[in-house]
Amino acid sequence: MSAAGAAGALLRRAVPAFAAGLFMGAVYWALGIASPAPPLVGLTGLAGIVLGERAATAVRDRLARRSTPAASHSSTTG
């Protein structure tokens, strides 16, 4: 994938997420309530979620590779 394609894919995911965050910020403001977490705490929690998801995926993939028998390489003559 080219750099422009990767940037476009990131924007297609990031723009709706950012818009949802803006919307929720406006809702909090309209209701006169404070954000549920200070920004730094919220971003730290989000980073933990992302890292935890990636770690769990890596462990799952490693366990799947260990439980799958190695593919045998046999040559066939025809």
KEKESE-659860 format. One record per residue (C-alpha): x negated, z, y. Coordinates in steps of 0.001 Angstrom, whole numbers. Layout:
N
X_Z_Y
...
This chain:
78
0_0_0
-1349_-894_3413
-1873_1656_6160
1027_168_8120
3273_365_5053
2273_3984_4429
2931_4865_8072
6343_3180_7897
7230_5085_4726
6209_8355_6369
8310_7613_9444
11369_6755_7322
11185_10281_5882
9938_12149_8947
12378_10814_11557
15565_12016_9795
13953_15395_9081
12921_15748_12725
16392_14689_13884
17991_17286_11606
15685_19931_13064
16628_18924_16600
20304_19073_15682
19974_22543_14179
18032_23711_17233
20912_22529_19417
23411_24323_17158
21412_27568_17405
21274_27178_21194
25022_26436_21453
25873_29494_19352
23447_31662_21320
21499_32805_18267
17771_32951_17739
15919_30790_15271
15779_32462_11836
11965_32549_11945
9285_32140_14581
7812_28611_14416
4450_29658_12981
6110_31722_10248
8507_28875_9442
5698_26318_9231
3613_28649_7079
6537_29082_4691
7076_25330_4568
3389_24791_3780
3707_27308_940
6708_25458_-462
4878_22125_-398
1710_23547_-1966
3716_25394_-4616
5586_22213_-5519
2351_20267_-5866
719_23008_-7936
3693_23201_-10282
3664_19409_-10672
-60_19450_-11472
375_22206_-14083
3347_20401_-15649
1413_17128_-15851
-1624_18844_-17354
512_20571_-19993
2248_17292_-20794
-1120_15585_-21331
-2284_18367_-23658
860_18254_-25782
769_14465_-26159
-1539_13311_-28947
-4295_10944_-27866
-3366_7312_-28241
-5176_5694_-31124
-7082_2544_-30356
-6838_262_-33340
-7784_-3361_-33286
-5547_-5870_-34946
-6526_-9226_-36272
-4160_-12070_-36141
